Amino acid sequence: MYKLVFVLGLLCVIGQSSATGDLIPKTSLAGLTDLLANLGTIAGEIAGCVVTSLTDCSTLVTDLAGLLNAIPDMVEDCVINIISGCADVVDMGAFSSYYFRKVVVDFNHKYVSHYAVDINPDHTSLNIALSVIRDLNVDMWLRITVSQRGAKNTYKRLFFYDMNLCNVVGKSKDFNIMQLWIQNVFKYGDMPLTCLFRKSNYSWSNLRVDKDSIPPFIMSGRFRIDPFFYLKDWDNEVAFNSSVFVDIKMK
């Protein structure tokens, strides 16, 4: 998957550079570059610290560990921004149609009393009902996985992202695919545009897939989308989750 992503990213950068002389994900690339530069600096300081043995190296080691932990998220964010801009640069196919086949749900009775996702008769929209029975006064996190069905009904993961909804909800600039997905969900529901879930009953009617939110690298096929909502600050406890099975056809 990463080979595919980086090839798409390379094509995107080449195409955009030749057309406008500009790169799509400036912010992400700059942040990643700065992080790698800091990583090199701290690594050099640790080497000097070990050689001289004049100071305690533990703080530097902690800083290095923090930077190393940040690299995967920054790389993934950078790649997502690259892919988000590719549709206007490289012709990778266009979205044609989709068909919801099945939805399976689960929820934590400690926080939610009811969670249902129903497919409408046309199989192109969903009705969702969610009853939250207590205020969730910590950030809600969303871990989403997109997989494509292969041989023998097995699913191969294409895309995975883990995000703090508070860093996405209400943002109007630097949209990437994940932000488009989240904003599209809020558009069809009555939940306030906030990252905190309050005690209340929420509903979404005729939720449809925005054609602009389909990643351009997706090929026609059967897919499984697993949104997993959890409370990272409360020992990663699950709030609610679902598995959406959908057929997607690209032109």
C-alpha positions, 0 to 999 in steps of 0.5 A: 500500500505504501508503495502505491501511495508514494507513487501517487504522491510522486506523480502528483508532485511532478504534475503539480510542479510542471503545471503551477510550480507549486507543491500541494501539501506545503504545510505537511512537508514543512512540518515533516522536514522540521521534525526530521531536522530536529531528530538529527540535531537531538541524535547528534547531541545524544552522541556527544553526551554519551562520548563526554559523559558530562551530563545526564542524557536521559532528557535528550533520550526522552526528546528523541523518543517523542520525535520518533513517535511523532514521525508515523503520524506526520508521514501519514498526514503528509501522504493524505494531503498529497493524495487529497490534491492528486485528483486535480493533477493526475487523472486516476479515475472518477467516482461513479456510484456506490451501494451500501450492502450491510452495516454492523454496529456495536456500542459500550452500554456505559456511555451509549444506550442505543446505536443503530444504522439503517440502510434506506431502500435505495441502498445509497443513503443511511439513517443513523440514531445514537443515544449518549447517556452521559456527557463525554467530557474528553476528546473523542478519537476516531480510528478508521480503517478502509479495506477492500475485499479480495479472494476468499472473502478476505479483506486487505487493509488499504487505509488506516487513520487515527485522529482526535476529532477535536483537531478536525471538527470545525476546521475550514482550512487545509482540508484533507480526505479525512476532514471531508468525511467528518464534515460530510457526516455532520452535514446530515445530522443534528449534532452540534459542530463540536468535538465533545459528545454531550448527553443527548439523542442524535440522528442523521437522515439520508446520509450520503457519500460525497463524491469528492470524499472518495480517495482518487486511488480507490479502484472499483470493488467491495469495501469494508469501512470500520469507524471506531470511536473511542476515548483515549483519555479514559483508558482507550475505552470504546464508545461505539463502532460499526462496520459498513460494507459498500460496493464502489464503482469508479469510471 
